[in-house]
């Protein structure tokens, strides 16, 4: 037996050891990836929720929620939420149709419902799930479906940029007053007005350009560059596809519903309802627009269903118009809770639909 062991080639032993080392590295990378993907958003959510409640008297907030809310308006926001998801599904249908993928409308709606419901537990996983579900159901290439989803999200980014510019135009006096009055705002103003800030911005832009220009032979940079070009092509096809005007109409509908969800919620609370009676504030439209844009940026931060970043962004927007922290916390928590309940209900409906759909002959 010892002679057989001695005859084992050294190269084979080295290959086995190298493979073991590779497996260990993959395992460690997998653990790090899991931490960054799941535990970091959870930790961020907990941290921001703690920050939100640290100076709020919980009993005072609950008293506002129990006795100072007209819940019919909250139900209206929940209905608008569902309608926005349906409009998103119809818009995505146009993109998939241009790629030769034609899933049923109800399947697309459920993919959107399930996407947002899943994001409550696992941030960003919902986007991958909806692409996987449609690709498997229609026996379509996953990369095509994923590309359409990326284009879908890029069109949302364009809408946010447009609305941000509009917000800074119509709400400039209130934003300027807030920034000059509070320490946080003063810090933001001093940073933006500093020449060093703009030097760093320009330097970063030049650095990125130089990296892509001179590092084009680098494998990683070449792959990233190709991904950016392919992503842009996937987005640009929107302007050439059939039904582009319907795509624009659905986009306006989606973001109008998003805005109306927040604006309608203003009528549920007495302190935000008062903002809707002032003509110089556009009868509440301007404060709602400011809070809405800030909340849109808050949703870009990975957290469980937006809890924490979304709430703080809305509270910050309301504070610009004099809404206290306890009132802002009560407002943001109740509106967020209403949307969450709606997503849970839609998620349950989605699971039931998929279970029934898999048993039908139409499922591929």
N, C-alpha and C positions, 0 to 999 in steps of 0.2 A: 504493500500500500504506500509505503514511504517513497518507493522508487517512482510510482505513478505521479505522486504529488510533485516530486522534483522535476518531472518532465514537462510540467505545465509551462508554456512559454511566458517569459516575463512581460512581453507586450500585451498578452491577454489579460494578465493580472493588472497591468497599468490601465487598460481600457475599462475593466470592471470598476476600479477605484475612481477613475475619471467620471464614469457614469453615476456612481454613488454620490460623488461631489456635486455633479450637475443636478441630481434629484434633490439633494439637500438645499441647493441654492434656489431651485424652483419652489420647494416647500416654503422656504423663508420668504421668498418674494410673494408667494400666495398669501401668507399670513399678513405681510405688510399691506398687500393690496386689499385684503378683507378689512383691515383696520381703517385704511384710508377711505374705503368705499362705504362701509356701514357704520363703524364705531365713531368716526370723526363727525359725520353729520348728526348722529345722536348726541354726542358730547356738545356740539355747537348748539343744538336745540335746547338742551338742558341749561347751558350757560346763559343763553339769551332769555330764556323764560325766567331764570333766577334774576337776571338783571332787570327784567321788566317788572317783577313783583317786589324787588328789594325795598322800594320806598312807597309801596302801595299798601294801604290798610285793607286786608282781604275782606273783612266784614263790610266796610264801606262800599267796596266794589260789588259784592254780592247783593247789597241792599239796592244798588242802582239797577242791577239785572233783574231782581225780583219785582221791584215796584215802579220802575221808571221806564219800562220798555213796552212799545206797542209791537207785539210779536207777529201781527199780520204782515208788517213790512219785512220782517225777517223771512217769512214764508215766501214773499215775493222775490227776495234775493235768491232763495234756493231754486225757485222756478227759472229765473233768469240764468242761473248757473247751468242748469240742465240744458237750456236752449242754446247756450254758448258751445257746449260740448257737441250738440247735434250739428250746429253750423260748422264746427271744426271737422267733424266726420265728413260732411258733404264737401267741404273744401279739399280734404285729403283724397276724396273719391275722384275729383277732377285730375289730380296729379297721377294717381294710380291708373286711371283710365288712359292717360297719355302714354303710359308704359305697357299697355295691353293687359292690365290686371283689373278685373271687374268683380270685386266682392259685393255681396248684398249690402244695402244701406244699413240694415239692422246690425250686421256683423261689424261694420265699420264703427257704428255708434257704440257698440259694446267694447270694441277695442279701445276707444277713447275713454269710456267710463272706467274700464278696468285699469287703464294706464294711470289715471289720476288716483284711483283707489289704492293701487299698489304703491304709488309714490308716498302715500301716507306712512307706510312702514319702511320701504326701501327707496330712498330718494334716487331719482334718475333711472331706476330699474324699470319703471313703467314704460318708458320710451322703447327700451329694447324688447320688452314683452309684447307690446302692440305690434311691432314690426314682425316679431317671430310668429305671433298668432296668425296674422294675415298671410304671411309668406307660406306657412304650413297649410293653412286652410285652402289657399288658392293654388298650392303647388307652384309658387313663384320664387324666383331668386331672392334670397334674403338681402343681398347687397342693393338690388333695385329698390326694394321696399324701404330699406334703411336710408338710401339716398333721397327718396321722396320725403321721408320724415325730417331729414336734415334741412332740406329746402323749405319745408313747412315751418321749422323753427327759425330759419333765417328770415323768412318773411315777417315773423313776429318781431324779430329784432329791428327790422326796418320800421315797423309800426311804432315800437317803443321810442325809437330815435325821433320820429316825426312828432309824437305826442310830447316828448320831453322838450323839444324846441318850442312847441305851442305853449306848454306850461310856463316856461321861463318868460315868454312874451306877455301872457295874460295875467300872470301872478307875480310879475317882477317887483311891484311895490311891497307886497306882503313878505316876499322872500328876502328882499333887501333889508326891510325893517327887522326881521327875525335874526338875520345874520349879524347885524350890527348891535343887537341888543344882548344876545346870549354868548357866553364864553365859547361854546362849541362853534357857533357861527363866526365869531371873531377869529378863531383859529383857522377855519376854512378860508375866510377872506384873506388873512395874512399869508396863508400858504399859496393861494391862487395868484395873489398880487406879487409874490416874490419872484424875482428874475431867475433865481436858482431852480425853482419849480419848472419853469418853461425850458430852461437849459437841459434839465434832466429828461423832460418829455422829448425834446428834439434829439437829444443824445440817444435815447432808447430807440426812437424811430430810425435814426441813421444806423445804429448798431444792428437792428433787425434786418434792414435793407442790405447792409454789408455782409451779414451772416448768410443770407439767401443768395447774394450775388457771387461772393467769393468762395462760398462753401458748397457750391452746386454739385461738386463731385463727391461730397460726403454722403454716404448711404442714408443716414437718418434724415438729413436735411432734404435730400432728393425725395424721399418718401413723403415727408411733411409737405414739401412744395407740390408734389403730385396730388396729395389729398386736398390741399387748398384749391388747386385748379379744378379738380373733379367736383368738389363741393360747389364752386362757383358756377360750373357748367350746369350742375343739377338745379341750382337756383335760377340761372338765366333762362332755362328752358320754359319757365313759367310765362315769360313774355311771348313765347312762340307757340305754346300749346293751345289746343282747341278749348275754348271756354275760359280764356284768361280774364274776360270782363266779369264772368260769374265768380272767378277766383277772387277778384278785387272786391266784389260785393260781399262775398262770404267773409273776407278779411275785415271789412268794415263792420259787418254784423257781429263777428266774434268780439272785437274790441269795444264796440258799442255796448254789448251785453256785459262785458267785464266792468266797464265804467258805470253802467246803470246799477249793477249789483251793489257797488259802494255808495252811489248817490241815493238810491232808494233806501238804503240802510240809514241814511241821515235822518229820515223821517221817523225812525223807530225810537230815537232818543231825544229828550227835550233840549239838551244842550247843543246837539248838532242840528236839530230842527230849527233852532233860532237862526242858525247861519243861512237857512234856506228862505228866510224872510227879508234878508238885507239885499236891496237892489244893487249896491255897490260891490257886492260879492257874487253878482250874477245869480242871485237866489240859490246860493250854495253850490253852484256849478264849479266855480273857481277853487274853493277849498277841497271839493271832492276830486277835482282834477289833480291838484297838488298831492293829496294823499294817495290817489290812484297811481300816479307815476312813481312815487317813492316806493309804494308797495310792489310795483312791477320789478323794480330793481331788487327789492328784498327777496322776491321769489327766485332770483338768480342765484342766491346763496343756498348751497345744498343743506337742507334740513328736512325733517319729517313733515311733509305736507305744508311747508312754509311756516310752521309754528316757530315763533321767536323772531326771525328776521322780518317776516311779513307784518307781524303785530307791531314791532318797534318802528318800522317804516311808517305805518299808518298813524301811530301815536305821534311821531315826529311831525308828520304833515298836519295833524289836528292842532298840535302845540303852536304851530305858526299862527293859527287863528284864535289862540287864547284858550284852548281846551285843556283842562288840568290833566295831570298824569292819571289820577284814579278814574276820571271820566273816559280818558282815552284808552286806558287798559280795559275797562268794562266794554267799551264799544268794540275794540279790536278782538277781544276774546269771544264775545257773543257772535259777531259776524263770522269769525273764523270757525267757530263751533257749528254754526248753521250750515256753512259750506261743507264741513267735514261730515256731518250727519247725512247730507245729500249724497256725498261721494260714497259713503259706506252703503247706503241703500242702493245706489247704482252699481256698486261692486257686487252686491248680493244678486241683483238682477242679471248682471253679466255672467256670473258663475252658473246661474240657472239656465241662461240662454245657451252657453257653451255646452253644458251637459246635454241639453235637448238636441242641439244642433249636431253634435257628434253622432247621435243615434239616427239622424235622418240620412236619406240617400243622397241629399244634395251636398253633404260635407265631403270634401276631397281630402 
